[in-house]
Amino acid sequence: MTTFFARCDAPHPDAFPLLGLRHILLLLALAGCIIAGLLWIRQLQPQQAQHVLYGAAILVPTLELSHSIWLYLTGTTSLVKLLPLHLCGLQSLFIPLAVFTKFTCFRDFVYATSLLGGIFGTVMPAGVADYYPLLSFQTLQTFALHGLLVFVPLAMILCGLHRPSIQRFPRVLCIFLLAALAVSMVDQLFGENYMFLYAPPTGTPLVWIFNTFGRSIYLGCTFVLLSGASLLIHLPFRAAANADSEDTPIPLPALQRLHKSRLWHRS
């Protein structure tokens, strides 16, 4: 049990390698759990589905809190280092706001950032792959949390609680920039690297951009990549909205007015 909760600050020989066989199998297992959960919640009654979403929205901050407690018990006693200020950690605040309130801006932000953060955090788990075994608290907590970051926004859409709109995307960018501004103040005051605003996550292609072109170009490229990816996942809903509008029949009064207009032009 002590090895399960052990802290590894250096690469470990028993750790699963990044995108190795064990990592890929874990990704497939997580994807299967997410798909099964989505298929299950789709079959539930609306009230039952709402309760499942409530449970998931509570579980996200619970998992984030458990990680902070684990960090504290394994030697990180500085309060500022325990704050959930990475983009995925911020979802422990925004996901409950999205699920328990009716503010569309929070649901838009969760869809645009949580979904991508969950995928990126499992495919490129910096500080976990090559450091921890599969059966460890850090590995299981990381994949469970990021799996929920994928599940919740998709479940809200399937349950009819949210429909992303590309027209509202500028609001997402505003919330993101405000959050980044607040986090950057914490980083500057306490010398942290939350949201990777001062250095890129290790083991990612962003390290090369940072080392080659510097911090300003790195931040610009990161913002363009994140906003571009967030924009792309909105495009299917725009296409669906256009298809729905084309298939909508014209009301009878509108047809009559159009007919009169054409007759008037003929005369």
Secondary structure as the mmCIF struct_conf table of DSSP 4:
data_model
#
loop_
_struct_conf.conf_type_id
_struct_conf.id
_struct_conf.beg_label_comp_id
_struct_conf.beg_label_asym_id
_struct_conf.beg_label_seq_id
_struct_conf.end_label_comp_id
_struct_conf.end_label_asym_id
_struct_conf.end_label_seq_id
TURN_TY1_P TURN_TY1_P1 THR A 2 PHE A 5
BEND BEND1 ASP A 9 ALA A 10
TURN_TY1_P TURN_TY1_P2 PRO A 13 ASP A 14
BEND BEND2 ALA A 15 ALA A 15
HELX_LH_PP_P HELX_LH_PP_P1 PHE A 16 PRO A 17
TURN_TY1_P TURN_TY1_P3 LEU A 18 LEU A 19
BEND BEND3 GLY A 20 GLY A 20
HELX_RH_AL_P HELX_RH_AL_P1 LEU A 21 GLN A 43
BEND BEND4 LEU A 44 LEU A 44
HELX_RH_AL_P HELX_RH_AL_P2 PRO A 46 LEU A 73
TURN_TY1_P TURN_TY1_P4 THR A 74 GLY A 75
HELX_RH_3T_P HELX_RH_3T_P1 LEU A 79 LEU A 82
BEND BEND5 LEU A 83 LEU A 83
BEND BEND6 HIS A 86 HIS A 86
HELX_RH_AL_P HELX_RH_AL_P3 LEU A 87 PHE A 100
BEND BEND7 THR A 101 THR A 101
HELX_RH_AL_P HELX_RH_AL_P4 THR A 104 PHE A 109
HELX_RH_PI_P HELX_RH_PI_P1 VAL A 110 SER A 114
HELX_RH_AL_P HELX_RH_AL_P5 LEU A 115 VAL A 123
BEND BEND8 MET A 124 MET A 124
TURN_TY1_P TURN_TY1_P5 ALA A 126 TYR A 131
BEND BEND9 TYR A 132 TYR A 132
BEND BEND10 LEU A 134 SER A 136
HELX_RH_AL_P HELX_RH_AL_P6 PHE A 137 LEU A 158
TURN_TY1_P TURN_TY1_P6 CYS A 159 GLY A 160
BEND BEND11 LEU A 161 LEU A 161
HELX_RH_3T_P HELX_RH_3T_P2 ILE A 166 ARG A 168
HELX_RH_AL_P HELX_RH_AL_P7 PHE A 169 PHE A 190
TURN_TY1_P TURN_TY1_P7 GLY A 191 GLY A 191
HELX_RH_3T_P HELX_RH_3T_P3 TYR A 194 PHE A 196
BEND BEND12 LEU A 197 ALA A 199
HELX_LH_PP_P HELX_LH_PP_P2 PRO A 200 PRO A 201
TURN_TY1_P TURN_TY1_P8 THR A 202 GLY A 203
BEND BEND13 THR A 204 THR A 204
TURN_TY1_P TURN_TY1_P9 PRO A 205 PRO A 205
HELX_RH_AL_P HELX_RH_AL_P8 LEU A 206 PHE A 213
HELX_RH_AL_P HELX_RH_AL_P9 ARG A 215 LEU A 232
TURN_TY1_P TURN_TY1_P10 ILE A 233 HIS A 234
HELX_RH_AL_P HELX_RH_AL_P10 LEU A 235 ASP A 247
BEND BEND14 THR A 248 THR A 248
HELX_LH_PP_P HELX_LH_PP_P3 PRO A 249 PRO A 251
HELX_RH_AL_P HELX_RH_AL_P11 LEU A 252 ARG A 266
#
